[in-house]
Amino acid sequence: MKFKNTHKDHQITDESIYQSRRKLLKAGLIGTAGMLSSPNFALTLPKSEPNSKFVIDELTREQDATTYNNFYEFSLSKSGPSEKAGGLKTDPWSVEVGGLCEKQGTFDLEKLINQFQLEERIYRMRCVEAWSMVIPWNGFKLSDLIKYCKPLNSAKYLYFETLYDPKQMPGQNGRSIPWPYREGLRMDEAMNDLTLMAVGMYGKNLPNQNGAPLRLVTPWKYGFKGIKSIVKIQFMDKQPINSWQAIAPNEYGFYANVNPQVDHPRWSQATERRITGGFSLFNSRIDTQMFNGYGDYVADMYNGMDLRKNF
């Protein structure tokens, strides 16, 4: 799926202007409405004032965000997805929606996203392996899709599934995890205003190695929660088992909330290494924030829960 370019060549924003506009945005001088213009991706962003929930920070270089990835469907290495994902066919693409909802069926993705308002969200993203990035995503709120599908009152969870196609995704020929990849959210998490269904990043179509053409983005959770290349969504009354929870329940829980006080069994989560101007083991470490810094927007969902047991 490609987004049609409605701009003339002289209207295309080059990288220097793109970055300078981000500086204006950070200073509160412009909203996000006028920020997006590129040869391959033309969207009309909503007019809005800068919002603190969209973390304005030093962006990770696009080159780093698109070449340092976790996507086991293609490779177990960080560089492998960008090297092996180019052949994935993402146009056309359909998403099967079912379960406890009134409006279900198999939907053409391009037609589906035309139902929703696309936005740019600049989010701090945290990987369970103690590295982090700041990425500008383009997408629509998952809550808009949920409302469109009209869930029944009995629907308490959302289940997601990645494409299973070993011919296109060579990593699926191995046994690193039980394929296809599976993930889930509680309904209030799915409805949270921060939860995004991304179709692009850096003002361009979402690259294959980053989960094209549709992926989940929940910035207060660890990266393994961000299921990629989604082909199936189901409304459920019981909590689904996600892939990593099925493989190693002592290491990966259902919630995946960023909690620096809960270590992974094999490493500490108290600090992270931010990737901005290139990845290096010499990048300085910074303290990890509870809920990745988004506590003001998500902490209420977990009141009364033991976040050490519900990790």
C-alpha positions as a printed NumPy array, in Angstrom:
array([[  0.   ,   0.   ,   0.   ],
       [  1.377,   3.393,  -0.931],
       [  0.042,   6.799,   0.019],
       [ -0.524,   9.033,  -2.956],
       [  1.743,  12.051,  -3.257],
       [ -0.314,  15.182,  -3.762],
       [  2.643,  17.582,  -3.515],
       [  4.594,  19.195,  -6.334],
       [  8.366,  18.798,  -6.254],
       [  8.884,  22.327,  -4.961],
       [  6.474,  21.609,  -2.096],
       [  8.428,  18.648,  -0.729],
       [ 10.08 ,  19.384,   2.611],
       [ 13.749,  18.452,   2.739],
       [ 15.409,  17.046,   5.868],
       [ 16.845,  20.35 ,   7.1  ],
       [ 13.463,  22.082,   6.995],
       [ 11.818,  19.024,   8.568],
       [ 14.238,  19.18 ,  11.502],
       [ 13.926,  22.954,  11.902],
       [ 10.151,  22.629,  12.083],
       [ 10.608,  20.129,  14.883],
       [ 12.607,  22.751,  16.769],
       [  9.708,  25.176,  16.335],
       [  7.307,  22.517,  17.522],
       [  9.453,  21.872,  20.583],
       [  9.376,  25.589,  21.333],
       [  5.59 ,  25.58 ,  21.017],
       [  5.575,  27.904,  18.008],
       [  3.713,  25.63 ,  15.593],
       [  1.369,  22.668,  15.794],
       [  1.777,  19.352,  14.058],
       [ -0.556,  20.241,  11.191],
       [  2.051,  21.719,   8.87 ],
       [  4.905,  19.327,   9.512],
       [  4.496,  16.471,   7.094],
       [  5.455,  16.458,   3.458],
       [  7.549,  13.873,   1.649],
       [  7.878,  12.293,  -1.788],
       [  6.393,   8.948,  -0.736],
       [  3.881,   9.798,   1.936],
       [  1.245,  12.524,   1.83 ],
       [ -1.082,  12.912,   4.795],
       [ -3.116,  15.76 ,   6.152],
       [ -2.344,  15.882,   9.855],
       [ -4.886,  17.304,  12.31 ],
       [ -4.448,  20.814,  13.578],
       [ -3.389,  20.658,  17.192],
       [ -1.265,  22.395,  19.77 ],
       [  1.923,  20.648,  20.888],
       [  0.902,  18.014,  23.422],
       [  3.219,  16.846,  26.18 ],
       [  2.043,  13.264,  25.805],
       [  3.784,  13.246,  22.406],
       [  7.329,  13.28 ,  23.707],
       [  9.319,  16.066,  22.053],
       [ 12.937,  15.008,  22.382],
       [ 16.018,  14.52 ,  20.248],
       [ 14.875,  12.195,  17.508],
       [ 16.62 ,   8.963,  16.765],
       [ 18.114,   9.126,  13.283],
       [ 15.858,   7.486,  10.716],
       [ 18.817,   5.405,   9.558],
       [ 19.197,   3.91 ,  13.039],
       [ 15.481,   3.363,  13.619],
       [ 15.191,   1.454,  10.345],
       [ 18.359,  -0.653,  10.58 ],
       [ 18.431,  -1.655,  14.258],
       [ 15.271,  -3.716,  14.749],
       [ 13.7  ,  -6.687,  16.453],
       [ 11.626,  -8.637,  13.93 ],
       [ 12.223, -12.356,  14.364],
       [ 10.058, -13.195,  11.388],
       [ 13.041, -12.127,   9.301],
       [ 16.095, -12.508,  11.523],
       [ 17.263, -12.903,  15.104],
       [ 19.895, -10.196,  14.62 ],
       [ 19.246,  -6.453,  14.867],
       [ 20.517,  -5.704,  11.359],
       [ 18.92 ,  -8.739,   9.712],
       [ 15.349,  -7.388,   9.303],
       [ 16.459,  -4.406,   7.226],
       [ 18.521,  -6.748,   5.048],
       [ 15.868,  -9.439,   4.556],
       [ 12.454,  -7.741,   4.749],
       [ 12.529,  -5.924,   1.42 ],
       [ 10.62 ,  -8.639,  -0.412],
       [  7.582,  -8.592,   1.854],
       [  4.506,  -7.724,  -0.205],
       [  2.389,  -5.219,   1.698],
       [  0.067,  -4.003,  -1.045],
       [ -2.695,  -5.066,  -1.069],
       [ -3.116,  -5.914,   2.616],
       [ -6.176,  -7.   ,   4.535],
       [ -6.991,  -7.326,   8.224],
       [ -9.408,  -9.912,   9.578],
       [-11.515,  -8.548,  12.448],
       [-13.736, -10.853,  14.479],
       [-14.784, -12.113,  17.856],
       [-17.041, -10.173,  20.2  ],
       [-17.932,  -7.231,  17.984],
       [-20.817,  -6.249,  15.735],
       [-18.824,  -5.154,  12.713],
       [-16.502,  -7.935,  11.63 ],
       [-15.031,  -9.331,   8.476],
       [-11.908,  -9.032,   6.343],
       [-11.134,  -5.396,   5.608],
       [ -8.849,  -3.927,   2.962],
       [ -6.322,  -1.919,   4.976],
       [ -6.191,   1.062,   2.652],
       [ -9.967,   1.397,   2.726],
       [-10.009,   0.833,   6.458],
       [ -7.567,   3.598,   7.36 ],
       [ -9.518,   6.038,   5.208],
       [-12.155,   5.831,   7.932],
       [ -9.857,   7.414,  10.51 ],
       [ -7.912,  10.586,  11.25 ],
       [ -4.186,  10.106,  10.781],
       [ -1.84 ,  11.845,  13.202],
       [  1.836,  12.202,  13.942],
       [  2.941,  11.066,  17.387],
       [  6.516,  11.5  ,  18.593],
       [  7.033,   8.732,  21.141],
       [  9.887,   7.557,  23.312],
       [ 10.19 ,   3.802,  22.708],
       [ 11.863,   1.414,  25.156],
       [ 13.145,  -2.065,  24.342],
       [ 13.358,  -4.766,  26.983],
       [ 17.034,  -5.133,  26.045],
       [ 17.791,  -1.724,  27.622],
       [ 18.011,   0.478,  24.537],
       [ 15.575,   3.216,  23.575],
       [ 14.689,   5.461,  20.656],
       [ 12.549,   8.527,  19.982],
       [ 10.482,   7.987,  16.833],
       [  7.869,  10.072,  14.964],
       [  5.038,   7.68 ,  14.072],
       [  2.173,   8.269,  11.659],
       [ -1.056,   6.419,  12.314],
       [ -4.52 ,   6.401,  13.834],
       [ -5.744,   5.78 ,  17.348],
       [ -6.626,   2.164,  18.051],
       [ -9.676,   3.465,  19.91 ],
       [-11.056,   4.737,  16.582],
       [-10.848,   1.242,  15.118],
       [-12.463,  -0.245,  18.217],
       [-15.382,   2.158,  18.014],
       [-15.729,   1.421,  14.307],
       [-16.041,  -2.316,  15.043],
       [-18.627,  -1.806,  17.84 ],
       [-17.423,  -4.285,  20.473],
       [-19.927,  -6.12 ,  22.661],
       [-20.016,  -5.399,  26.396],
       [-18.447,  -8.811,  26.976],
       [-15.289,  -7.842,  25.053],
       [-12.539,  -7.249,  27.608],
       [ -9.393,  -7.846,  25.539],
       [ -7.987,  -7.386,  22.055],
       [ -5.924, -10.127,  20.406],
       [ -3.516,  -9.448,  17.513],
       [ -1.767, -11.773,  15.1  ],
       [  1.097, -11.236,  12.648],
       [  1.185, -12.516,   9.08 ],
       [  2.357, -16.12 ,   8.82 ],
       [  4.137, -16.635,   5.513],
       [  7.486, -18.46 ,   5.746],
       [  8.174, -17.862,   2.045],
       [  8.171, -14.102,   2.588],
       [  9.331, -14.18 ,   6.206],
       [ 12.334, -16.553,   6.308],
       [ 12.665, -16.366,  10.081],
       [  9.395, -18.265,  10.375],
       [ 11.162, -21.333,   9.023],
       [ 12.955, -21.531,  12.368],
       [ 11.608, -22.396,  15.794],
       [ 12.608, -19.31 ,  17.774],
       [  8.949, -18.752,  18.74 ],
       [  5.664, -20.513,  17.922],
       [  4.368, -18.823,  14.776],
       [  2.448, -16.726,  14.044],
       [  3.448, -13.998,  16.493],
       [  0.627, -13.135,  18.912],
       [ -0.053, -10.209,  21.206],
       [ -2.885,  -8.801,  23.319],
       [ -4.125,  -5.752,  25.217],
       [ -6.707,  -5.21 ,  27.881],
       [ -9.6  ,  -3.144,  26.525],
       [ -8.804,  -0.045,  28.572],
       [ -5.199,  -0.195,  27.345],
       [ -6.4  ,  -0.512,  23.763],
       [ -8.741,   2.459,  24.236],
       [ -6.071,   4.657,  25.818],
       [ -5.392,   7.811,  23.82 ],
       [ -1.694,   6.943,  23.495],
       [ -2.281,   3.603,  21.771],
       [ -1.558,   3.954,  18.068],
       [ -1.916,   1.807,  14.987],
       [  1.077,   2.963,  12.984],
       [  1.177,   2.997,   9.176],
       [  4.202,   5.253,   8.82 ],
       [  7.225,   6.812,  10.501],
       [  9.362,   9.861,   9.758],
       [  6.605,  11.047,   7.434],
       [  6.965,   8.053,   5.125],
       [  5.374,   4.664,   4.586],
       [  6.237,   2.258,   7.386],
       [  9.315,   0.25 ,   6.284],
       [  8.911,  -3.511,   6.108],
       [ 11.488,  -4.083,   8.836],
       [  9.534,  -1.786,  11.172],
       [  6.279,  -3.68 ,  10.775],
       [  4.712,  -2.595,   7.493],
       [  2.036,  -1.975,   6.71 ],
       [  0.353,  -1.946,  10.147],
       [  1.819,  -2.265,  13.628],
       [  0.843,  -1.577,  17.218],
       [  2.549,   1.206,  19.202],
       [  2.089,   1.429,  22.987],
       [  4.84 ,   3.774,  24.218],
       [  4.52 ,   2.983,  27.945],
       [  5.27 ,  -0.694,  27.304],
       [  8.382,  -2.583,  26.272],
       [  9.005,  -3.044,  22.575],
       [  7.975,  -6.686,  22.323],
       [  4.384,  -5.514,  22.811],
       [  4.517,  -3.704,  19.446],
       [  3.274,  -6.491,  17.188],
       [  4.095,  -5.925,  13.509],
       [  2.543,  -6.704,  10.112],
       [ -0.862,  -7.315,  11.688],
       [ -3.377,  -9.425,   9.764],
       [ -5.823, -10.427,  12.497],
       [ -7.603,  -8.682,  15.372],
       [-10.117, -10.36 ,  17.665],
       [-12.289,  -9.057,  20.488],
       [-12.183, -11.519,  23.393],
       [-13.66 , -11.967,  26.855],
       [-10.585, -13.752,  28.227],
       [ -6.976, -12.637,  28.407],
       [ -5.009, -13.938,  25.401],
       [ -1.547, -15.431,  25.761],
       [  1.083, -13.437,  23.903],
       [  4.002, -15.132,  22.194],
       [  6.757, -14.222,  24.641],
       [  4.535, -15.022,  27.59 ],
       [  4.01 , -18.499,  26.12 ],
       [  7.737, -19.014,  25.544],
       [  9.185, -17.644,  28.803],
       [  6.468, -16.681,  31.321],
       [  9.094, -16.044,  34.019],
       [ 10.723, -13.394,  31.813],
       [  7.859, -11.818,  29.848],
       [  4.416, -11.104,  31.248],
       [  1.188, -10.049,  29.606],
       [  1.36 ,  -6.365,  30.533],
       [  4.946,  -5.48 ,  29.557],
       [  4.713,  -2.108,  31.32 ],
       [  8.063,  -0.345,  31.619],
       [  9.009,  -0.723,  35.275],
       [ 12.627,   0.012,  36.219],
       [ 12.082,  -1.681,  39.585],
       [ 11.462,  -5.08 ,  37.986],
       [ 14.574,  -6.579,  36.455],
       [ 14.557,  -9.021,  33.619],
       [ 15.964, -12.281,  35.039],
       [ 19.083, -11.812,  32.935],
       [ 19.672,  -8.052,  33.133],
       [ 18.659,  -4.86 ,  34.897],
       [ 15.902,  -2.607,  33.544],
       [ 16.888,   0.344,  35.756],
       [ 18.792,   2.17 ,  33.011],
       [ 18.732,   2.384,  29.233],
       [ 20.983,   3.419,  26.382],
       [ 19.367,   6.051,  24.132],
       [ 20.004,   5.699,  20.412],
       [ 19.999,   9.136,  18.771],
       [ 23.048,   9.827,  16.634],
       [ 23.95 ,   6.202,  16.026],
       [ 24.11 ,   3.071,  18.144],
       [ 27.179,   2.469,  20.249],
       [ 27.904,   0.567,  23.43 ],
       [ 29.566,   3.806,  24.511],
       [ 26.301,   5.733,  24.381],
       [ 25.641,   7.129,  27.847],
       [ 23.1  ,   5.338,  30.026],
       [ 20.124,   7.18 ,  31.502],
       [ 17.662,   6.216,  34.212],
       [ 14.58 ,   4.362,  33.011],
       [ 11.311,   6.088,  33.915],
       [  8.262,   4.287,  35.255],
       [  5.812,   3.656,  32.402],
       [  8.558,   5.053,  30.16 ],
       [  7.626,   8.552,  31.352],
       [  3.937,   8.266,  30.402],
       [  2.608,   7.629,  33.91 ],
       [  0.36 ,  10.714,  33.882],
       [ -1.611,   9.136,  31.035],
       [ -1.641,   5.431,  31.912],
       [ -0.938,   4.834,  35.623],
       [ -4.616,   5.022,  36.607],
       [ -5.31 ,   1.863,  34.6  ],
       [ -3.179,  -0.136,  37.019],
       [ -4.361,   1.227,  40.368],
       [ -4.439,  -1.55 ,  42.945],
       [ -2.388,  -3.952,  40.832],
       [  0.888,  -5.425,  41.994],
       [  3.122,  -4.393,  39.096],
       [  5.817,  -6.817,  40.188],
       [  3.496,  -9.774,  39.716],
       [  1.664,  -8.272,  36.738],
       [  4.738,  -7.523,  34.666]])
